[in-house]
Amino acid sequence: MAYSNFTLEEVRTTFGLETVESAGTFSEIAPVDPSDHLMTALSRNVPLAVAIGTEKAKSEMIVANVLIELREQFEQRISLFSGIDFSVDVEIGLTGVCDFLVSLSPEQFYLEAPVIVLVEAKNADVKLGLGQCVAEMLAAQRFNMEKGNNIHYVYGVTTSGIDWLFLKLEGQKLHIDMGVYAIGQCDKILGILSSMVTQKA
C-alpha cells in the first residue's frame, strides 16, 4: 500500500489515531498580508487554472505560488519540495510521492529534517485527499523521530487550489479543521501556514 491508497478510515484504524474534528481550529490565527507579486500571480492564474480544470494546473498555477510566497515570507529559511519520493516505511505503506513538502531546514538540494507540512493537491473535493495526507503526516512524524528532531506537531493540508483544509497531528491525536478556507482568503491561508512553520498553531 502507498500513501495514495489510504482512506481516512483506513489510516485511522491502521495507526490507531484519535480524531478530533472541530470547526475553526485555526480561526484565531492572524492573517499575513500576501505580496503584490502573489496577488498579481493569483489574479492571473486562478481563472486560467479553473478553466483548465485539472489537478496539475491548479497545483502548478495556484498551490505552488502560495507555498513559494510562504518561503519568501521566511526569507528562504525554510525549504520547499515538490513531487519528491518520501518513502519512510515501505512495509506498512508509508511510501510514495508527496505533492508538496515543507521543511524547517534552509537546505534546498536535499530533504533535511524536520518536515513540518505536507500539502496534498486534489482536483476538486479536498476531503478525498484526507487519507493520503494523514498517511504522509504520519511518515513525516516518523522521519522526524528517526532524525532526532523534537517537533511537537506535523501539519497537513489538502487543497484544490481554490479550497484549503488544514490538519494537525500531535502524537496519536489528529486534529481536523472542518472549516474550509477559499483562495480569496489568501491572507488567512498564509497566516495559518506561517503559524505552522513557527509551531504556534
C-alpha positions as CSV (number, residue, x, y, z in Angstrom):
1,M,0.0,0.0,0.0
2,A,1.1,3.6,-0.7
3,Y,0.0,6.9,0.6
4,S,-2.5,7.4,-2.2
5,N,-4.2,4.1,-1.3
6,F,-5.2,5.1,2.2
7,T,-8.7,6.4,3.0
8,L,-9.2,8.4,6.2
9,E,-10.9,5.5,7.9
10,E,-8.1,3.1,6.9
11,V,-5.3,5.3,8.1
12,R,-7.1,5.9,11.4
13,T,-7.7,2.2,12.0
14,T,-4.3,1.1,10.9
15,F,-2.3,3.5,13.0
16,G,-4.7,3.9,15.9
17,L,-5.4,7.6,15.6
18,E,-7.7,9.6,17.8
19,T,-9.6,12.1,15.6
20,V,-10.7,15.5,16.8
21,E,-12.9,17.2,14.4
22,S,-13.8,20.9,15.0
23,A,-14.8,23.9,13.1
24,G,-12.4,26.8,13.3
25,T,-9.3,25.0,14.7
26,F,-7.1,27.7,13.0
27,S,-9.7,30.5,13.0
28,E,-7.8,32.6,15.6
29,I,-4.6,32.7,13.6
30,A,-3.8,36.2,12.4
31,P,-3.7,36.7,8.7
32,V,-0.4,37.5,6.8
33,D,-0.5,40.0,4.0
34,P,0.4,38.5,0.7
35,S,2.9,40.3,-1.5
36,D,1.8,42.2,-4.6
37,H,3.6,39.7,-6.6
38,L,1.5,36.8,-5.3
39,M,-1.7,38.8,-5.6
40,T,-0.9,39.5,-9.3
41,A,0.0,35.9,-9.9
42,L,-3.2,34.7,-8.4
43,S,-5.3,37.2,-10.3
44,R,-3.8,35.9,-13.5
45,N,-3.6,32.2,-12.6
46,V,-6.7,31.3,-10.7
47,P,-9.2,31.9,-13.6
48,L,-6.9,30.0,-16.0
49,A,-6.4,27.1,-13.6
50,V,-10.1,26.8,-13.0
51,A,-10.8,26.9,-16.7
52,I,-8.3,24.2,-17.4
53,G,-9.8,22.3,-14.6
54,T,-7.1,19.7,-13.9
55,E,-5.3,18.9,-10.7
56,K,-1.9,19.6,-12.3
57,A,-3.0,23.1,-13.5
58,K,-4.3,24.1,-10.0
59,S,-1.2,22.6,-8.3
60,E,1.3,24.5,-10.6
61,M,-0.6,27.7,-11.0
62,I,-2.1,28.2,-7.5
63,V,-0.7,26.0,-4.8
64,A,3.0,26.3,-5.8
65,N,2.7,30.1,-5.9
66,V,1.2,30.2,-2.4
67,L,4.0,28.0,-1.0
68,I,6.7,29.9,-2.7
69,E,5.3,33.0,-1.1
70,L,5.5,31.3,2.3
71,R,9.1,30.5,1.7
72,E,9.8,34.1,0.7
73,Q,7.9,35.3,3.8
74,F,10.5,33.4,5.8
75,E,13.4,34.7,3.8
76,Q,14.3,31.2,2.4
77,R,14.9,29.9,5.9
78,I,12.6,27.0,5.1
79,S,12.8,24.6,2.2
80,L,10.1,23.6,-0.3
81,F,9.9,20.3,-2.2
82,S,7.5,19.3,-4.9
83,G,6.9,15.8,-6.3
84,I,9.6,14.0,-4.4
85,D,9.7,10.4,-3.2
86,F,9.1,10.3,0.5
87,S,9.3,6.6,1.3
88,V,9.7,6.2,5.1
89,D,8.4,2.7,5.8
90,V,7.5,0.6,2.8
91,E,6.4,-2.4,4.9
92,I,3.5,-0.5,6.5
93,G,2.6,1.5,3.4
94,L,4.2,4.8,4.3
95,T,5.7,5.2,0.9
96,G,5.1,7.2,-2.3
97,V,5.5,10.7,-3.7
98,C,4.4,13.9,-1.9
99,D,2.9,16.8,-3.9
100,F,4.5,19.4,-1.7
101,L,6.6,19.2,1.5
102,V,7.9,22.0,3.7
103,S,11.0,21.5,5.9
104,L,12.3,23.8,8.6
105,S,15.8,23.4,7.2
106,P,17.1,26.0,4.7
107,E,18.8,23.2,2.7
108,Q,17.1,23.1,-0.7
109,F,19.2,20.5,-2.5
110,Y,18.2,17.5,-0.3
111,L,15.5,16.8,2.3
112,E,16.6,17.6,5.8
113,A,14.5,17.1,8.9
114,P,12.3,18.3,10.4
115,V,9.5,18.0,8.0
116,I,6.6,20.1,9.2
117,V,3.9,20.5,6.5
118,L,2.6,18.1,3.9
119,V,0.4,19.5,1.1
120,E,-1.7,17.2,-1.0
121,A,-3.4,18.7,-4.1
122,K,-6.7,17.3,-5.3
123,N,-8.6,18.3,-8.3
124,A,-12.0,19.1,-6.7
125,D,-13.0,17.6,-3.4
126,V,-10.4,18.4,-0.7
127,K,-11.9,15.6,1.5
128,L,-10.8,13.0,-0.9
129,G,-7.2,13.8,0.0
130,L,-7.5,13.3,3.7
131,G,-6.4,9.7,4.0
132,Q,-3.4,10.2,1.8
133,C,-2.4,13.5,3.6
134,V,-2.7,11.9,7.0
135,A,-0.5,8.9,5.9
136,E,2.1,11.4,4.7
137,M,1.9,13.3,8.0
138,L,2.5,10.0,9.9
139,A,5.5,9.3,7.7
140,A,6.8,12.8,8.5
141,Q,6.3,12.2,12.2
142,R,8.4,9.0,11.9
143,F,11.0,10.7,9.7
144,N,11.5,13.4,12.3
145,M,11.8,10.9,15.2
146,E,14.4,8.9,13.3
147,K,16.4,12.1,12.8
148,G,16.2,13.0,16.4
149,N,14.1,16.2,15.9
150,N,11.9,17.2,18.8
151,I,9.0,18.6,16.7
152,H,5.6,18.6,18.6
153,Y,3.4,18.8,15.6
154,V,3.2,17.8,12.0
155,Y,0.7,19.7,9.8
156,G,-1.1,18.7,6.7
157,V,-3.1,20.5,4.0
158,T,-5.5,19.1,1.4
159,T,-6.3,21.7,-1.3
160,S,-7.9,22.0,-4.7
161,G,-6.0,25.3,-5.0
162,I,-9.4,27.0,-4.6
163,D,-10.3,25.4,-1.2
164,W,-7.8,24.7,1.6
165,L,-8.4,22.3,4.5
166,F,-5.9,22.1,7.4
167,L,-4.9,19.3,9.8
168,K,-2.6,18.9,12.8
169,L,-1.0,15.7,14.1
170,E,0.1,15.6,17.7
171,G,1.3,12.1,18.8
172,Q,-1.7,9.9,18.1
173,K,-4.2,12.7,18.0
174,L,-5.3,14.0,14.7
175,H,-7.0,17.4,14.6
176,I,-9.1,18.2,11.5
177,D,-10.3,21.7,11.0
178,M,-13.8,21.3,9.5
179,G,-13.7,24.9,8.2
180,V,-12.5,25.2,4.6
181,Y,-10.7,28.4,3.5
182,A,-11.1,29.7,0.0
183,I,-8.1,31.1,-2.0
184,G,-9.9,34.5,-1.8
185,Q,-8.8,34.4,1.9
186,C,-5.2,34.2,0.8
187,D,-4.0,36.3,3.7
188,K,-5.7,33.8,6.2
189,I,-4.2,30.8,4.4
190,L,-0.7,32.4,4.6
191,G,-1.3,33.2,8.2
192,I,-2.2,29.6,9.0
193,L,0.8,28.2,7.0
194,S,3.1,30.7,8.8
195,S,1.8,29.6,12.2
196,M,2.6,26.0,11.2
197,V,6.2,26.9,10.4
198,T,6.6,28.7,13.7
199,Q,4.7,25.9,15.5
200,K,2.3,28.4,17.0
201,A,-0.9,26.8,15.8
